[in-house]
Amino acid sequence: MLKISDLLLLAERYGAALDIPRKTVSNRVFRDSKKLQQLHEGADIVTGRFHSAIEWFSENWPDGAEWPESIERPAAVSREAAE
């Protein structure tokens, strides 16, 4: 089962791979530059938004960056197949 700490790890690794700050990562994922910081400070997140963020990271993972082994990566789902 995925946890908020997994989401924060993905955000950290994504930001490091692209050399961008947490606020920028947060804005890309949530369209809210403060959300990742709030989660880091103990805030909660609704399930749908959490899973959407994990999927966002999977779909937008930087080329050449290694996905953390401790986190199961979601299977790629074609947008056309989902519709």
Gaussian input, Z-matrix of N, CA and C with variables (Angstrom, degrees):
# hf/3-21g

backbone

0 1
 N
 C     1     B1
 C     2     B2     1     A1
 N     3     B3     2     A2     1     D1
 C     4     B4     3     A3     2     D2
 C     5     B5     4     A4     3     D3
 N     6     B6     5     A5     4     D4
 C     7     B7     6     A6     5     D5
 C     8     B8     7     A7     6     D6
 N     9     B9     8     A8     7     D7
 C    10    B10     9     A9     8     D8
 C    11    B11    10    A10     9     D9
 N    12    B12    11    A11    10    D10
 C    13    B13    12    A12    11    D11
 C    14    B14    13    A13    12    D12
 N    15    B15    14    A14    13    D13
 C    16    B16    15    A15    14    D14
 C    17    B17    16    A16    15    D15
 N    18    B18    17    A17    16    D16
 C    19    B19    18    A18    17    D17
 C    20    B20    19    A19    18    D18
 N    21    B21    20    A20    19    D19
 C    22    B22    21    A21    20    D20
 C    23    B23    22    A22    21    D21
 N    24    B24    23    A23    22    D22
 C    25    B25    24    A24    23    D23
 C    26    B26    25    A25    24    D24
 N    27    B27    26    A26    25    D25
 C    28    B28    27    A27    26    D26
 C    29    B29    28    A28    27    D27
 N    30    B30    29    A29    28    D28
 C    31    B31    30    A30    29    D29
 C    32    B32    31    A31    30    D30
 N    33    B33    32    A32    31    D31
 C    34    B34    33    A33    32    D32
 C    35    B35    34    A34    33    D33
 N    36    B36    35    A35    34    D34
 C    37    B37    36    A36    35    D35
 C    38    B38    37    A37    36    D36
 N    39    B39    38    A38    37    D37
 C    40    B40    39    A39    38    D38
 C    41    B41    40    A40    39    D39
 N    42    B42    41    A41    40    D40
 C    43    B43    42    A42    41    D41
 C    44    B44    43    A43    42    D42
 N    45    B45    44    A44    43    D43
 C    46    B46    45    A45    44    D44
 C    47    B47    46    A46    45    D45
 N    48    B48    47    A47    46    D46
 C    49    B49    48    A48    47    D47
 C    50    B50    49    A49    48    D48
 N    51    B51    50    A50    49    D49
 C    52    B52    51    A51    50    D50
 C    53    B53    52    A52    51    D51
 N    54    B54    53    A53    52    D52
 C    55    B55    54    A54    53    D53
 C    56    B56    55    A55    54    D54
 N    57    B57    56    A56    55    D55
 C    58    B58    57    A57    56    D56
 C    59    B59    58    A58    57    D57
 N    60    B60    59    A59    58    D58
 C    61    B61    60    A60    59    D59
 C    62    B62    61    A61    60    D60
 N    63    B63    62    A62    61    D61
 C    64    B64    63    A63    62    D62
 C    65    B65    64    A64    63    D63
 N    66    B66    65    A65    64    D64
 C    67    B67    66    A66    65    D65
 C    68    B68    67    A67    66    D66
 N    69    B69    68    A68    67    D67
 C    70    B70    69    A69    68    D68
 C    71    B71    70    A70    69    D69
 N    72    B72    71    A71    70    D70
 C    73    B73    72    A72    71    D71
 C    74    B74    73    A73    72    D72
 N    75    B75    74    A74    73    D73
 C    76    B76    75    A75    74    D74
 C    77    B77    76    A76    75    D75
 N    78    B78    77    A77    76    D76
 C    79    B79    78    A78    77    D77
 C    80    B80    79    A79    78    D78
 N    81    B81    80    A80    79    D79
 C    82    B82    81    A81    80    D80
 C    83    B83    82    A82    81    D81
 N    84    B84    83    A83    82    D82
 C    85    B85    84    A84    83    D83
 C    86    B86    85    A85    84    D84
 N    87    B87    86    A86    85    D85
 C    88    B88    87    A87    86    D86
 C    89    B89    88    A88    87    D87
 N    90    B90    89    A89    88    D88
 C    91    B91    90    A90    89    D89
 C    92    B92    91    A91    90    D90
 N    93    B93    92    A92    91    D91
 C    94    B94    93    A93    92    D92
 C    95    B95    94    A94    93    D93
 N    96    B96    95    A95    94    D94
 C    97    B97    96    A96    95    D95
 C    98    B98    97    A97    96    D96
 N    99    B99    98    A98    97    D97
 C   100   B100    99    A99    98    D98
 C   101   B101   100   A100    99    D99
 N   102   B102   101   A101   100   D100
 C   103   B103   102   A102   101   D101
 C   104   B104   103   A103   102   D102
 N   105   B105   104   A104   103   D103
 C   106   B106   105   A105   104   D104
 C   107   B107   106   A106   105   D105
 N   108   B108   107   A107   106   D106
 C   109   B109   108   A108   107   D107
 C   110   B110   109   A109   108   D108
 N   111   B111   110   A110   109   D109
 C   112   B112   111   A111   110   D110
 C   113   B113   112   A112   111   D111
 N   114   B114   113   A113   112   D112
 C   115   B115   114   A114   113   D113
 C   116   B116   115   A115   114   D114
 N   117   B117   116   A116   115   D115
 C   118   B118   117   A117   116   D116
 C   119   B119   118   A118   117   D117
 N   120   B120   119   A119   118   D118
 C   121   B121   120   A120   119   D119
 C   122   B122   121   A121   120   D120
 N   123   B123   122   A122   121   D121
 C   124   B124   123   A123   122   D122
 C   125   B125   124   A124   123   D123
 N   126   B126   125   A125   124   D124
 C   127   B127   126   A126   125   D125
 C   128   B128   127   A127   126   D126
 N   129   B129   128   A128   127   D127
 C   130   B130   129   A129   128   D128
 C   131   B131   130   A130   129   D129
 N   132   B132   131   A131   130   D130
 C   133   B133   132   A132   131   D131
 C   134   B134   133   A133   132   D132
 N   135   B135   134   A134   133   D133
 C   136   B136   135   A135   134   D134
 C   137   B137   136   A136   135   D135
 N   138   B138   137   A137   136   D136
 C   139   B139   138   A138   137   D137
 C   140   B140   139   A139   138   D138
 N   141   B141   140   A140   139   D139
 C   142   B142   141   A141   140   D140
 C   143   B143   142   A142   141   D141
 N   144   B144   143   A143   142   D142
 C   145   B145   144   A144   143   D143
 C   146   B146   145   A145   144   D144
 N   147   B147   146   A146   145   D145
 C   148   B148   147   A147   146   D146
 C   149   B149   148   A148   147   D147
 N   150   B150   149   A149   148   D148
 C   151   B151   150   A150   149   D149
 C   152   B152   151   A151   150   D150
 N   153   B153   152   A152   151   D151
 C   154   B154   153   A153   152   D152
 C   155   B155   154   A154   153   D153
 N   156   B156   155   A155   154   D154
 C   157   B157   156   A156   155   D155
 C   158   B158   157   A157   156   D156
 N   159   B159   158   A158   157   D157
 C   160   B160   159   A159   158   D158
 C   161   B161   160   A160   159   D159
 N   162   B162   161   A161   160   D160
 C   163   B163   162   A162   161   D161
 C   164   B164   163   A163   162   D162
 N   165   B165   164   A164   163   D163
 C   166   B166   165   A165   164   D164
 C   167   B167   166   A166   165   D165
 N   168   B168   167   A167   166   D166
 C   169   B169   168   A168   167   D167
 C   170   B170   169   A169   168   D168
 N   171   B171   170   A170   169   D169
 C   172   B172   171   A171   170   D170
 C   173   B173   172   A172   171   D171
 N   174   B174   173   A173   172   D172
 C   175   B175   174   A174   173   D173
 C   176   B176   175   A175   174   D174
 N   177   B177   176   A176   175   D175
 C   178   B178   177   A177   176   D176
 C   179   B179   178   A178   177   D177
 N   180   B180   179   A179   178   D178
 C   181   B181   180   A180   179   D179
 C   182   B182   181   A181   180   D180
 N   183   B183   182   A182   181   D181
 C   184   B184   183   A183   182   D182
 C   185   B185   184   A184   183   D183
 N   186   B186   185   A185   184   D184
 C   187   B187   186   A186   185   D185
 C   188   B188   187   A187   186   D186
 N   189   B189   188   A188   187   D187
 C   190   B190   189   A189   188   D188
 C   191   B191   190   A190   189   D189
 N   192   B192   191   A191   190   D190
 C   193   B193   192   A192   191   D191
 C   194   B194   193   A193   192   D192
 N   195   B195   194   A194   193   D193
 C   196   B196   195   A195   194   D194
 C   197   B197   196   A196   195   D195
 N   198   B198   197   A197   196   D196
 C   199   B199   198   A198   197   D197
 C   200   B200   199   A199   198   D198
 N   201   B201   200   A200   199   D199
 C   202   B202   201   A201   200   D200
 C   203   B203   202   A202   201   D201
 N   204   B204   203   A203   202   D202
 C   205   B205   204   A204   203   D203
 C   206   B206   205   A205   204   D204
 N   207   B207   206   A206   205   D205
 C   208   B208   207   A207   206   D206
 C   209   B209   208   A208   207   D207
 N   210   B210   209   A209   208   D208
 C   211   B211   210   A210   209   D209
 C   212   B212   211   A211   210   D210
 N   213   B213   212   A212   211   D211
 C   214   B214   213   A213   212   D212
 C   215   B215   214   A214   213   D213
 N   216   B216   215   A215   214   D214
 C   217   B217   216   A216   215   D215
 C   218   B218   217   A217   216   D216
 N   219   B219   218   A218   217   D217
 C   220   B220   219   A219   218   D218
 C   221   B221   220   A220   219   D219
 N   222   B222   221   A221   220   D220
 C   223   B223   222   A222   221   D221
 C   224   B224   223   A223   222   D222
 N   225   B225   224   A224   223   D223
 C   226   B226   225   A225   224   D224
 C   227   B227   226   A226   225   D225
 N   228   B228   227   A227   226   D226
 C   229   B229   228   A228   227   D227
 C   230   B230   229   A229   228   D228
 N   231   B231   230   A230   229   D229
 C   232   B232   231   A231   230   D230
 C   233   B233   232   A232   231   D231
 N   234   B234   233   A233   232   D232
 C   235   B235   234   A234   233   D233
 C   236   B236   235   A235   234   D234
 N   237   B237   236   A236   235   D235
 C   238   B238   237   A237   236   D236
 C   239   B239   238   A238   237   D237
 N   240   B240   239   A239   238   D238
 C   241   B241   240   A240   239   D239
 C   242   B242   241   A241   240   D240
 N   243   B243   242   A242   241   D241
 C   244   B244   243   A243   242   D242
 C   245   B245   244   A244   243   D243
 N   246   B246   245   A245   244   D244
 C   247   B247   246   A246   245   D245
 C   248   B248   247   A247   246   D246

   B1=1.4318
   B2=1.5286
   B3=1.3093
   B4=1.4524
   B5=1.5230
   B6=1.3266
   B7=1.4611
   B8=1.5304
   B9=1.3216
   B10=1.4566
   B11=1.5267
   B12=1.3169
   B13=1.4699
   B14=1.5318
   B15=1.3378
   B16=1.4668
   B17=1.5318
   B18=1.3253
   B19=1.4591
   B20=1.5247
   B21=1.3102
   B22=1.4636
   B23=1.5287
   B24=1.3292
   B25=1.4621
   B26=1.5295
   B27=1.3309
   B28=1.4654
   B29=1.5238
   B30=1.3158
   B31=1.4650
   B32=1.5250
   B33=1.3245
   B34=1.4654
   B35=1.5291
   B36=1.3305
   B37=1.4736
   B38=1.5282
   B39=1.3216
   B40=1.4616
   B41=1.5301
   B42=1.3222
   B43=1.4609
   B44=1.5133
   B45=1.3293
   B46=1.4705
   B47=1.5317
   B48=1.3256
   B49=1.4683
   B50=1.5312
   B51=1.3260
   B52=1.4621
   B53=1.5317
   B54=1.3314
   B55=1.4614
   B56=1.5313
   B57=1.3384
   B58=1.4620
   B59=1.5326
   B60=1.3302
   B61=1.4631
   B62=1.5294
   B63=1.3257
   B64=1.4695
   B65=1.5267
   B66=1.3348
   B67=1.4703
   B68=1.5206
   B69=1.3192
   B70=1.4621
   B71=1.5160
   B72=1.3288
   B73=1.4641
   B74=1.5287
   B75=1.3086
   B76=1.4579
   B77=1.5197
   B78=1.3133
   B79=1.4537
   B80=1.5304
   B81=1.3116
   B82=1.4716
   B83=1.5266
   B84=1.3075
   B85=1.4649
   B86=1.5243
   B87=1.3101
   B88=1.4663
   B89=1.5232
   B90=1.3455
   B91=1.4611
   B92=1.5378
   B93=1.3159
   B94=1.4629
   B95=1.5275
   B96=1.3096
   B97=1.4656
   B98=1.5202
   B99=1.3369
   B100=1.4616
   B101=1.5239
   B102=1.3285
   B103=1.4610
   B104=1.5284
   B105=1.3136
   B106=1.4677
   B107=1.5240
   B108=1.3210
   B109=1.4619
   B110=1.5260
   B111=1.3218
   B112=1.4604
   B113=1.5273
   B114=1.3294
   B115=1.4628
   B116=1.5247
   B117=1.3088
   B118=1.4615
   B119=1.5302
   B120=1.3220
   B121=1.4629
   B122=1.5282
   B123=1.3451
   B124=1.4517
   B125=1.5146
   B126=1.3099
   B127=1.4661
   B128=1.5260
   B129=1.2964
   B130=1.4583
   B131=1.5240
   B132=1.3224
   B133=1.4564
   B134=1.5301
   B135=1.3296
   B136=1.4653
   B137=1.5271
   B138=1.3082
   B139=1.4653
   B140=1.5243
   B141=1.3026
   B142=1.4662
   B143=1.5142
   B144=1.3111
   B145=1.4646
   B146=1.5276
   B147=1.3172
   B148=1.4546
   B149=1.5363
   B150=1.3329
   B151=1.4652
   B152=1.5256
   B153=1.3193
   B154=1.4695
   B155=1.5280
   B156=1.3263
   B157=1.4699
   B158=1.5256
   B159=1.3374
   B160=1.4713
   B161=1.5255
   B162=1.3254
   B163=1.4615
   B164=1.5269
   B165=1.3376
   B166=1.4601
   B167=1.5207
   B168=1.3218
   B169=1.4616
   B170=1.5230
   B171=1.3236
   B172=1.4579
   B173=1.5326
   B174=1.3166
   B175=1.4680
   B176=1.5266
   B177=1.3157
   B178=1.4638
   B179=1.5225
   B180=1.3331
   B181=1.4563
   B182=1.5268
   B183=1.3321
   B184=1.4683
   B185=1.5327
   B186=1.3057
   B187=1.4623
   B188=1.5223
   B189=1.3116
   B190=1.4530
   B191=1.5237
   B192=1.3296
   B193=1.4757
   B194=1.5282
   B195=1.3124
   B196=1.4608
   B197=1.5325
   B198=1.3247
   B199=1.4609
   B200=1.5301
   B201=1.3287
   B202=1.4704
   B203=1.5360
   B204=1.3155
   B205=1.4683
   B206=1.5195
   B207=1.3164
   B208=1.4636
   B209=1.5263
   B210=1.3397
   B211=1.4672
   B212=1.5183
   B213=1.3304
   B214=1.4605
   B215=1.5250
   B216=1.3247
   B217=1.4639
   B218=1.5259
   B219=1.3398
   B220=1.4665
   B221=1.5233
   B222=1.3120
   B223=1.4548
   B224=1.5268
   B225=1.3084
   B226=1.4575
   B227=1.5140
   B228=1.3154
   B229=1.4562
   B230=1.5211
   B231=1.2926
   B232=1.4608
   B233=1.5260
   B234=1.3091
   B235=1.4714
   B236=1.5322
   B237=1.3303
   B238=1.4589
   B239=1.5103
   B240=1.3329
   B241=1.4637
   B242=1.5205
   B243=1.3374
   B244=1.4600
   B245=1.5218
   B246=1.3203
   B247=1.4698
   B248=1.4716
   A1=109.06
   A2=115.37
   A3=120.77
   A4=110.58
   A5=114.74
   A6=121.53
   A7=109.33
   A8=115.62
   A9=120.24
   A10=110.19
   A11=117.26
   A12=119.87
   A13=111.40
   A14=117.22
   A15=120.62
   A16=110.49
   A17=115.62
   A18=120.57
   A19=110.37
   A20=116.77
   A21=120.48
   A22=111.73
   A23=116.92
   A24=120.32
   A25=110.49
   A26=116.66
   A27=119.83
   A28=110.32
   A29=116.60
   A30=120.77
   A31=111.06
   A32=116.23
   A33=120.90
   A34=110.93
   A35=116.28
   A36=120.47
   A37=111.29
   A38=116.57
   A39=121.24
   A40=109.47
   A41=116.09
   A42=120.25
   A43=112.64
   A44=116.34
   A45=120.26
   A46=111.26
   A47=116.02
   A48=119.76
   A49=111.61
   A50=116.21
   A51=120.39
   A52=112.88
   A53=115.89
   A54=121.99
   A55=111.44
   A56=114.55
   A57=120.59
   A58=109.00
   A59=117.67
   A60=120.80
   A61=113.10
   A62=115.37
   A63=122.82
   A64=111.55
   A65=117.46
   A66=120.58
   A67=111.53
   A68=116.48
   A69=120.50
   A70=110.47
   A71=117.03
   A72=121.06
   A73=109.00
   A74=116.73
   A75=122.02
   A76=111.35
   A77=116.57
   A78=120.66
   A79=111.37
   A80=117.04
   A81=120.30
   A82=111.71
   A83=116.26
   A84=120.94
   A85=111.89
   A86=116.42
   A87=121.33
   A88=114.71
   A89=116.65
   A90=121.19
   A91=109.63
   A92=114.01
   A93=123.69
   A94=106.62
   A95=117.04
   A96=120.13
   A97=113.60
   A98=118.06
   A99=121.04
   A100=114.00
   A101=119.17
   A102=121.31
   A103=113.01
   A104=119.31
   A105=120.24
   A106=111.15
   A107=117.64
   A108=120.12
   A109=110.21
   A110=116.77
   A111=120.22
   A112=110.87
   A113=117.23
   A114=120.82
   A115=110.59
   A116=116.09
   A117=121.36
   A118=111.00
   A119=116.07
   A120=121.70
   A121=112.90
   A122=117.56
   A123=120.49
   A124=116.45
   A125=117.95
   A126=120.38
   A127=110.16
   A128=115.72
   A129=122.13
   A130=109.69
   A131=115.58
   A132=122.05
   A133=107.83
   A134=116.65
   A135=119.09
   A136=109.19
   A137=115.31
   A138=121.75
   A139=112.96
   A140=117.83
   A141=120.90
   A142=112.34
   A143=116.35
   A144=120.77
   A145=110.43
   A146=116.53
   A147=121.49
   A148=110.39
   A149=116.46
   A150=120.17
   A151=111.94
   A152=116.68
   A153=119.78
   A154=110.56
   A155=116.50
   A156=120.19
   A157=110.96
   A158=117.17
   A159=120.25
   A160=109.87
   A161=117.00
   A162=120.78
   A163=111.45
   A164=116.69
   A165=120.29
   A166=109.73
   A167=116.47
   A168=119.37
   A169=110.86
   A170=117.72
   A171=120.90
   A172=111.10
   A173=116.46
   A174=121.16
   A175=113.30
   A176=117.31
   A177=121.26
   A178=113.40
   A179=116.74
   A180=120.41
   A181=109.86
   A182=118.37
   A183=121.01
   A184=112.78
   A185=115.13
   A186=120.58
   A187=109.02
   A188=115.61
   A189=121.18
   A190=114.51
   A191=117.23
   A192=120.03
   A193=108.14
   A194=115.76
   A195=120.79
   A196=110.39
   A197=116.01
   A198=121.75
   A199=107.50
   A200=118.97
   A201=120.43
   A202=112.37
   A203=116.37
   A204=121.43
   A205=112.70
   A206=117.62
   A207=121.53
   A208=113.47
   A209=116.44
   A210=120.50
   A211=109.18
   A212=115.59
   A213=119.73
   A214=108.84
   A215=115.17
   A216=119.73
   A217=109.53
   A218=116.65
   A219=119.14
   A220=110.80
   A221=115.72
   A222=120.60
   A223=108.31
   A224=115.73
   A225=120.05
   A226=109.51
   A227=116.37
   A228=121.31
   A229=107.05
   A230=115.23
   A231=120.30
   A232=109.09
   A233=116.39
   A234=120.92
   A235=109.98
   A236=117.75
   A237=121.37
   A238=111.25
   A239=117.19
   A240=120.95
   A241=111.03
   A242=116.27
   A243=120.70
   A244=111.76
   A245=116.69
   A246=120.34
   A247=109.04
   D1=132.99
   D2=179.62
   D3=-76.44
   D4=148.53
   D5=-178.93
   D6=-126.88
   D7=166.39
   D8=177.53
   D9=-58.30
   D10=-35.55
   D11=178.54
   D12=-61.30
   D13=-31.76
   D14=176.42
   D15=-67.49
   D16=-43.21
   D17=177.78
   D18=-60.99
   D19=-42.79
   D20=179.19
   D21=-65.99
   D22=-35.76
   D23=176.69
   D24=-65.22
   D25=-43.41
   D26=177.18
   D27=-59.82
   D28=-44.35
   D29=179.81
   D30=-61.57
   D31=-42.59
   D32=179.55
   D33=-62.93
   D34=-47.26
   D35=-178.32
   D36=-67.20
   D37=-39.86
   D38=178.43
   D39=-61.70
   D40=-49.33
   D41=179.60
   D42=-61.13
   D43=-40.18
   D44=178.88
   D45=-65.77
   D46=-40.09
   D47=-178.67
   D48=-64.44
   D49=-32.84
   D50=-178.60
   D51=-103.70
   D52=-0.04
   D53=-179.46
   D54=55.01
   D55=51.84
   D56=178.23
   D57=-127.31
   D58=151.77
   D59=-177.54
   D60=-75.68
   D61=163.18
   D62=-179.53
   D63=-54.26
   D64=-40.06
   D65=-179.55
   D66=-59.90
   D67=-39.77
   D68=-179.89
   D69=-68.96
   D70=-43.47
   D71=177.16
   D72=-59.85
   D73=-47.07
   D74=-179.28
   D75=-58.52
   D76=-42.83
   D77=179.60
   D78=-65.23
   D79=-38.66
   D80=179.11
   D81=-66.79
   D82=-41.40
   D83=-175.45
   D84=-79.96
   D85=-46.56
   D86=-171.49
   D87=-109.99
   D88=-8.09
   D89=-171.28
   D90=57.36
   D91=36.10
   D92=-179.35
   D93=-152.25
   D94=106.42
   D95=-174.10
   D96=-68.88
   D97=-10.16
   D98=-177.37
   D99=-101.39
   D100=-12.67
   D101=-170.56
   D102=-62.60
   D103=-45.43
   D104=-179.46
   D105=-63.55
   D106=-38.79
   D107=177.42
   D108=-64.12
   D109=-41.16
   D110=178.12
   D111=-61.90
   D112=-43.07
   D113=177.39
   D114=-63.05
   D115=-40.88
   D116=177.97
   D117=-59.95
   D118=-32.67
   D119=-178.83
   D120=-88.59
   D121=3.01
   D122=174.76
   D123=109.75
   D124=1.08
   D125=178.06
   D126=-65.42
   D127=165.58
   D128=-179.80
   D129=-106.27
   D130=175.09
   D131=-179.93
   D132=-148.08
   D133=144.39
   D134=179.03
   D135=-74.04
   D136=153.02
   D137=-173.61
   D138=-57.09
   D139=-46.47
   D140=-178.19
   D141=-61.03
   D142=-42.97
   D143=179.97
   D144=-68.41
   D145=-36.43
   D146=177.79
   D147=-61.73
   D148=-51.45
   D149=-178.65
   D150=-65.68
   D151=-35.58
   D152=176.23
   D153=-62.50
   D154=-38.68
   D155=179.08
   D156=-66.29
   D157=-43.66
   D158=178.07
   D159=-60.24
   D160=-44.05
   D161=178.18
   D162=-64.41
   D163=-37.81
   D164=178.05
   D165=-59.79
   D166=-47.73
   D167=179.24
   D168=-59.50
   D169=-43.45
   D170=-179.04
   D171=-61.38
   D172=-43.38
   D173=-178.36
   D174=-73.66
   D175=-24.32
   D176=-174.48
   D177=-115.91
   D178=17.65
   D179=-176.23
   D180=-63.09
   D181=134.42
   D182=-177.96
   D183=-63.72
   D184=138.05
   D185=175.18
   D186=-58.76
   D187=135.34
   D188=177.51
   D189=86.23
   D190=-12.62
   D191=178.28
   D192=-87.54
   D193=140.37
   D194=-178.21
   D195=-87.43
   D196=126.50
   D197=175.15
   D198=-68.88
   D199=134.93
   D200=-178.42
   D201=-58.45
   D202=128.89
   D203=-177.80
   D204=-61.21
   D205=-29.52
   D206=-176.29
   D207=-75.62
   D208=-5.90
   D209=-177.40
   D210=-118.96
   D211=123.86
   D212=177.54
   D213=-70.43
   D214=126.42
   D215=-178.69
   D216=-84.41
   D217=131.72
   D218=178.86
   D219=-62.01
   D220=145.23
   D221=176.38
   D222=-67.18
   D223=142.31
   D224=177.88
   D225=-66.22
   D226=130.42
   D227=179.41
   D228=-118.27
   D229=123.76
   D230=178.26
   D231=-67.87
   D232=131.08
   D233=178.49
   D234=-59.69
   D235=-37.74
   D236=179.67
   D237=-65.60
   D238=-39.68
   D239=179.91
   D240=-67.33
   D241=-32.44
   D242=-179.02
   D243=-72.21
   D244=-24.83
   D245=-178.69
   D246=-87.15

